[in-house]
């Protein structure tokens, strides 16, 4: 599969959100204007060489079917699209949904499932507007993308599924125990210690 960097993603997104077509005006009205003319021209040339965009007769650009198949093909499962986005760059859920032209509620169950399976990591980031949940892909997520490309998307998350699920359940249980009221810290520590022992024995 063709690899994208973040600038590739930004440029293709200009066209995707505008029925596949974009021009200099669209670029000028976006954050891409800060790249500089030379770097932007190099990036567009690179996209054209990789058959990700075509140049129309009027000088505008058209996103190719090959480019659409990376992130915007309806046949590609949402979980694959999320992993591919995060492989390019860590994002918050609002940005992920925006790049994929989906509603945030459409991807929330999928990204939460990926987190529970330890394929993506969520880290809270404090901003002026409040706490933002940032997501990044784990090595297991990268490996799963590679496996899906060779074996097909139907296999979904079956690789190591049982161990990953158990690990996620144990971590959630530990968090719930630590938040419980009416139980002494000594009792909590003993329960958590037993759960961690189970996790270590299972090597997850």
N, C-alpha and C positions, 0 to 999 in steps of 0.2 A: 504494500500500500504506500502511496505517496505520502511523505512526511511533510507536515506543515509547521512553520514557525508562527509566532504570534502575529507578526506583520502580515504574513500570508493570510491568516485567519481574518484579520481586520479588513483586508482588501476584499476578500471573497465575500465576506459578510455584507459589504456595501451593495454588492450585486444581488445576493440571495434575498435580502429584504426588499429589493426593488424589482422583483420578477426576473432576476438573473442579469440585469443590465446596470451598468454604472458608467459615469464619465468624469471628466476633470472637475466639474462643479461639485459632484458628490464627494470627491476626495478633498476638495478645498473646504467643504463644510464639515469635515470630520477631523478627528485627532491626527489623522495621517499627514495633514498639512505641515506638522512640525518635524517630519522626517528630513525635509530638504529635497530639492528637485533631483539631485544626483542619485541619492539612495532610493528614492521612490521609483525612478525610472529603471534602476537595476532590479528592484523587486518585481516590477511589472514584467520586465523582460524574462526574469526567472520563472514567473508564473506561466508566461506564454510558452517558454521552452518545455515546461513540464505538462503542457496541454491542460492547464487549469483555467486559462482564460483565452479568449479569441478577440481580435480587434475587428470591429465592424467598419463598414465603409465610411460611416460618419465620424469615425474617430473614437467612438465609445467602446466599452469593453463588455464582453459577454462571458458569464461563468459557464464552463463546459459541463457536460454530463459526467465526465470523469471527476471533476471537482465536487459536484453535487453528491456523488456516491460516497465521498469520505464522511460527510456529516449530515447531509440533508436529503438522503434517500429514505423514503417511507418504509422500504423493506429492511432497513437496518434498525435493530432494536435500540430503544432509548438508552439502555445500560451501556451498550457499546459506544454510542455517541458521547455519553458523559465521560467515559474513560478516555476516549480520544481527545476530547476537549481538555481534560486535565493533564493528559500527556504533553500537550502543547504548553500549558501554563496553569498554575494553580488559580482557582477562581472561587468567588462566592456563588451561591446558588442562583442569585438574581442574574448574574452575568452569564452563567451557563445556560439558563433558560432563554435569555435574550439571543445569544449566539445561535441557539438551535431553533429559534422562532417558536418556542413552546411556552406555555404558561408555567409559572413556578410550581403550581400544584400538580402539574403533569409529571414533573421529574422528582418531586420530593420523595415519593415512595421508593423510586428506583435508587436514588442516591443514598437513602437511609439503608436500603438493603445492601448496597455496596459497602457502606461503612460497617455494618454489622458483620459482613463477611471479611472485613479487614483488607479490602481491596482499595479503599480510599481512606484517607485520614482527615478528620475534621478538627480544625484548630480555631478557637475563638480569637478574634482580632479586635482590639479596642480602637474605635474611631470616634471622631467628634460627634457623629450621629448615634453612637451606641456600640454595642457588641455585634460584630459581623462574623458569621461562621464561614471560614475559609476551608476549601477542600483541596487536597492534593492526592495524586495517585501514588499508590504503594508499588513496590516491585512486583508483588503478586498480581496487581492489576495490569501492569505492563505485560507480564508473562501471559495473562489470560487473553489480552488482545491478540498476541502473536498466535496463541493456540486457536482462537476463534477464526483467525484468518485462514488457517490451514484445515481446520476440521469443521468449520461452519458455525454459525451463530446459535444453532439449535442446542448445542451442548451447554450453553449459557454458563452457569457458575458451578458446574458439577465437579470441577477439579478441586479435590480436597474439600469438598463441600461439607462433609460431616464434621471434620475437625474444625474448620473455620466457624461453622455454626455453633459448635460447642464452646469454642473460645469466646465468641461474641456473647453467648448466654452467660458464661461465667463472669465476664467483665461487667455486664449489665447488672447481674446479681450482686456483685461486690459494691457497685455504686448505690444500689438500693439499700443494701445493708448499712452502709456508712451514713445514709441519710435518715435511717430509722430513729425514732424517738422512743424513750422508755427502755432502751437496752444499754447496758453499761459498755464503756469503751473496751474493757477487757473481754467481754463476751463477743463484741463485734470483731476484735482482732483475732480471736480464736477461730471464728467462723470464716473470716477472710483468709486466714492462714491455711485452713483446711481446703478451701476452694483453690487457692494458689498451688497447693500441693497436688491436687487433682490435675490442674492445668499443666504443671511441670511433668507429672508422670505420663500425661498424654502427649507431651512434647509439642504443645500448640501455643 
